Amino acid sequence: MDGIELLLLRHGIAEERRPGYDDGRNLTAEGRRRTETVLRRALDLGLDLQLLFSSPLNRARQTAEIAVEVGLAPSWQAAGALAPGGDAAGWLAAYLGSLPLTKGGRIGLVGHEPDLGLLAAQLLGARPGVIVLRKAGLLVMTLDPLWQPGGPLEAQLNLLLRPRILLDD
């Protein structure tokens, strides 16, 4: 596993929480627009993905669909471990050995806060809570090329972008 990058993407702006309906929330029209703009700019920066995985919740799935629509990724797959409270780190470590990536490849994970921030902090060796992704925000890190299955998964931070930086407004 040489130089594989991991792009973490928080879902876009979603509908307000309603009691008993949290998991069914969709992106708002503004959330779709902003997410599309951010992802087009990410593509312009050369952050295209070989593989994309998403939380199965609507707002994350819709964000992954937008990533495919703009050409950031060829397709996406649902990953239950990316749902709120899931074991994203454990899933990622278990899955990495079988990824069909070329040297210098990049995979993306679409999910939620605080889970993505906690995953990033864990991989970067930072204190939990110091990394927070805004809605439609993204983070890119390079996974340790010397990592071996069963060992601790570590990474180096390459880029942390607030969506506002990539928006015109």
C-alpha positions, 0 to 999 in steps of 0.5 A, a space after each residue: 500500500 503506497 501513498 494511498 490518500 483518504 478524502 473525508 467528506 461531510 455531507 452537505 446542508 440537510 433538513 432540520 432535525 425532527 423528532 423520530 425522523 433524523 435518519 431520513 433527512 435529505 439535503 436542502 436545495 441550498 445544500 445540494 447547490 453548495 455541495 455541487 460547487 464544492 465538489 466541482 472545485 475539488 475536482 478542479 484541484 485534482 482530488 478525484 477518487 478511485 473509490 467512494 463509500 458513503 454512510 447509508 443515511 439519505 443526506 450522505 448518500 445524496 452527497 455521494 450521488 452529487 460527487 458521482 454526478 460531477 465526476 469526482 468518483 466513478 460510483 459509490 457504495 454504501 458502508 454501514 460503518 460510516 453511519 453515525 456511531 459506526 466503527 469507521 476506523 475498524 471498517 477501514 482497517 479491515 477493508 484496506 488490504 483488499 482495495 484495488 487501488 493503484 499507487 497514489 490512489 485516493 478513496 473517499 468516505 462520506 459521513 457525519 460529524 462528529 464521527 469523521 472528525 474523530 476518525 481523522 483525529 485518530 488517524 492523525 494521532 490528534 486529540 479527539 475533538 480537535 478536527 471538525 468538518 463543516 457541512 460539505 467540508 473535506 479533509 485529505 490525508 495520506 495513509 501510512 505506506 508502511 501500514 500492515 494489517 493488524 497494526 495501527 492505522 496512521 496518516 499524515 494531513 494533506 489538506 483541510 478545507 472549509 466549504 466557504 473557501 471553495 464557494 463563490 459567495 
